[in-house]
Amino acid sequence: VPELLYIVQKPLSFFIDDKDADAVVEVVRKAEAETGRPARLVIADTLARMASGADENHAKDMQPVILRFERVAAETKSAVLIVHHAGKD
């Protein structure tokens, strides 16, 4: 049902700070208020885009990113699906 799908086409980074994770939570809450239905799934496409500036191969960089995804899941009571494309080699 198209009216139950919200697409955010704005560059976001969960690496830099909490600002964009907070914005995702607010978008979910707004969508829930408008539709009267709870959100069930938040999709991040792709991890590389959502972690701009982070080195995906280093846990030190990825830890804050994953913690922010976990916070979005907890605060929205939704599952979070993170799309990660495999390398080309």
C-alpha positions as CSV (number, residue, x, y, z in Angstrom):
1,V,0.0,0.0,0.0
2,P,1.9,3.1,-1.2
3,E,0.4,5.5,1.4
4,L,2.0,3.3,4.1
5,L,5.5,3.6,2.6
6,Y,7.7,6.5,3.5
7,I,10.9,7.1,1.5
8,V,13.5,9.6,2.8
9,Q,15.7,10.7,-0.1
10,K,18.1,12.8,1.9
11,P,21.7,11.9,2.6
12,L,22.1,10.7,6.2
13,S,25.1,9.6,8.2
14,F,24.8,7.6,11.4
15,F,28.6,7.9,11.8
16,I,29.1,11.6,12.5
17,D,26.6,12.2,15.4
18,D,23.1,11.4,16.6
19,K,21.4,14.1,14.5
20,D,20.3,11.9,11.6
21,A,19.3,8.9,13.8
22,D,17.1,11.4,15.7
23,A,15.6,12.6,12.4
24,V,14.8,9.0,11.4
25,V,13.0,8.4,14.7
26,E,11.0,11.6,14.2
27,V,10.0,10.7,10.6
28,V,8.8,7.3,11.9
29,R,6.8,9.0,14.7
30,K,5.3,11.4,12.2
31,A,4.3,8.6,9.8
32,E,2.7,6.7,12.7
33,A,0.7,9.7,13.7
34,E,-0.4,10.4,10.1
35,T,-1.4,6.8,9.4
36,G,-2.6,5.7,12.8
37,R,-0.5,2.6,12.3
38,P,2.7,1.5,14.0
39,A,5.9,1.2,12.0
40,R,7.2,-2.3,11.6
41,L,10.3,-2.0,9.5
42,V,12.9,0.7,8.8
43,I,15.2,0.0,5.8
44,A,18.6,1.6,5.4
45,D,19.8,1.3,1.9
46,T,22.8,1.1,1.9
47,L,25.1,0.8,4.9
48,A,27.8,2.6,3.0
49,R,25.5,5.6,2.4
50,M,24.2,5.6,6.0
51,A,27.8,5.4,7.4
52,S,29.3,8.1,5.3
53,G,32.9,8.8,6.4
54,A,33.2,5.5,8.3
55,D,35.6,2.7,7.4
56,E,33.3,-0.3,7.2
57,N,36.2,-2.6,7.9
58,H,37.0,-1.1,11.3
59,A,34.9,-1.9,14.3
60,K,35.9,1.4,15.9
61,D,34.1,3.2,13.1
62,M,31.2,0.9,12.8
63,Q,30.3,0.7,16.5
64,P,28.6,4.1,16.7
65,V,26.8,3.4,13.5
66,I,25.4,0.1,14.7
67,L,24.5,1.6,18.1
68,R,22.5,4.3,16.3
69,F,20.7,1.7,14.2
70,E,19.9,-0.2,17.4
71,R,18.6,3.0,19.1
72,V,16.3,3.6,16.1
73,A,15.0,0.1,16.4
74,A,14.4,0.5,20.1
75,E,12.8,3.9,20.0
76,T,10.5,3.1,17.1
77,K,9.8,-0.5,18.2
78,S,10.6,-1.5,14.6
79,A,12.9,-4.0,12.9
80,V,15.8,-2.3,11.1
81,L,17.0,-3.9,7.9
82,I,20.4,-2.7,6.7
83,V,21.3,-3.3,3.1
84,H,25.0,-4.1,2.6
85,H,26.2,-4.8,-0.9
86,A,29.0,-7.3,-1.3
87,G,32.4,-6.2,-2.8
88,K,33.1,-6.5,-6.4
89,D,36.3,-8.6,-6.2
